[in-house]
Amino acid sequence: MRLVESLEGKGIVSTESGETATVSYYLEVWREVIPTPIYQDPHADMLGLFEVHGHIEPMCFGVGENLVLTLNDGRTFPLFVQNSHGNISPMGGISE
């Protein structure tokens, strides 16, 4: 796995019912690196599946609730909160 992006800042979390809250977030985007050696470049690789790890605070909504985090650069990230510490799990990728 290769760290491809670290994101930190303040964003807006919204629920499916339209409630919103301002949170601080820290996210790391990791990508699988798949070796694809070819004759011209025996060290070639390509990026595969991604994983996102991180947390938000403060905890404003319930554990397991479907949320969308709008990052400070305008991108959105669907997620749910795993526990009372604010650790998150992705429900999709970070979109423009």
LINQUI-V969144 format. One line per field, one symbol per residue. ss: DSSP state (A for helix, B for strand, O for the rest). psi: psi as a letter, one per 20 degrees, with the letter a starting at -180 (. if undefined). A space follows every 50 residues. Layout:
BEGIN
ss = ???
psi = ???
END
This chain:
BEGIN
ss = OBBBBBBBBBBBBBBOOOOBBBBBBBBBBBBBBBBOOOOOOOOOBBBBBB BBBBBBBOOOOOOOOBBBBBOOOOOBBBBBBOOOOOBBBBBBBBBO
psi = qpoippppapappqrhiiqqqprqqpqpoqqppopmprghnijqrqpcqq qpqarqqrohrqpipprpporijiqqoprqphriijprpqjarpq.
END
